[in-house]
Amino acid sequence: MVYNFDEILNRRGTDSVKWDGMKEQFGREDLISMWVADMDFRTPPCVIRAIQERLEAGVLGYTLPSDQWYNAIIRWVDTQHQWGVKAEEIIHMPGIVRGLAFALQCFTKVHDRVMVMPPVYHPFFLVTEKNHREVVYSPLHLNDDNEVVIDFEQFERDIEGCKVLILCNPQNPSGRVWTRTELTRMADICQKHQVLVFSDEIHCDLTLPPYKHIPFASVNEWTSHHTLTFMAPSKTFNMPGISSSFCIVQDDALRERFHTFLEASELEMGNVFSYSATAAAFSEGAEWLYQLKAYLQENIDFTAQFLEQNLPELRMIRPQASYLIYLDCRKLQLPQDELVHLFVDEARLALNDGTMFGKEGKGFMRLNVGCPKAVLCQALEQLKAAIRKKF
Ligand SMILES: Cc1ncc(COP(=O)(O)O)c(C=O)c1O
């Protein structure tokens, strides 16, 4: 079956954060929405069907994690990422950010130091702050090849005294897929300083060829005993409105401690749709994902080509995973509020302000290209017209 990613869906009026939440975030509604990280494509038919079957059963009662759910995750993680995990190592999570918050509450104390690597998905530091832990910012760098990299000397200096590293693997907003060498160096430093790692791998299934995702926990024996890995079908199969995440903890003692913490408030319980929707996505969604990734790659290539030909003053950090493009707009030399004004009020586009991901994001914007090509094309034309009018 060939899936139609060109179909234009009207998501306004569906209480969508991305579309109906624009007014509150940007003060206007007449924008093309390219901010929140979900896609303007239909969720795959296999997932919709699984939910419909639940509905048709007619009772929305309490639901157990099924064998199909465990087996689908085990098979998926093995075939996609060559990582062998066992059923007892998997814990349902009502969301990745919630999972990170639970893990912080379980494994750290108030005022403990927690390291994040900005620019990074903002809840990493917001949740840490709101839970009264101290955030240690260890910034990433952009090298001459326009690739986001780690300065390992600085990484080691910064991590000293930290209890936890929250790692974004692959990275959001840059789309960097960390290599085995980079992950191993991070692991060695974490081991030396006895730092527990929460590895958020929500974007991993959207890794684009030829890049290869490596789960942090799979790097070596030490990482397998000192990592909580957070995964989900939510980004991959465009189903983040369903609570479908999970955490893999291979170390028995860590898992026991986390389980006990979660059970005290029944935090790990899924809902009537989560297990079957996830099982369907992972068991039947591979072909859909294959076609999606080809479509996303075309959108990324198209954006690169458009910018090169029409807006050479904007530099894009080419994502190695997922559908988010980090745009370097520093050559425009605009203060951040004017840059945002240019995108929102002149180009009529809703993108994420780069500073949302940390102060390193000054001069950057994040563009979501998980949309039909025609919409992307229109958005880039609007951007071109706004920039040409101003400069
Ligand atoms: C790196 C990262 N983690 C987590 C999330 C959100 O996950 P959830 O909705 O399950 O909390 C996102 C969404 O954009 C993300 O990019």
The ligand as an ORCA input file, in Angstrom:
! r2SCAN-3c Opt
* xyz 0 1
  C      13.063     14.951     23.033
  C      11.624     14.935     23.390
  N      11.215     14.285     24.485
  C       9.902     14.220     24.832
  C       8.932     14.832     24.066
  C       7.501     14.782     24.510
  O       7.139     13.529     24.901
  P       5.811     13.298     25.756
  O       4.724     14.032     25.061
  O       5.643     11.826     25.745
  O       6.069     13.840     27.119
  C       9.315     15.518     22.910
  C       8.303     16.206     22.106
  O       8.592     17.047     21.295
  C      10.684     15.560     22.563
  O      11.094     16.178     21.453
*
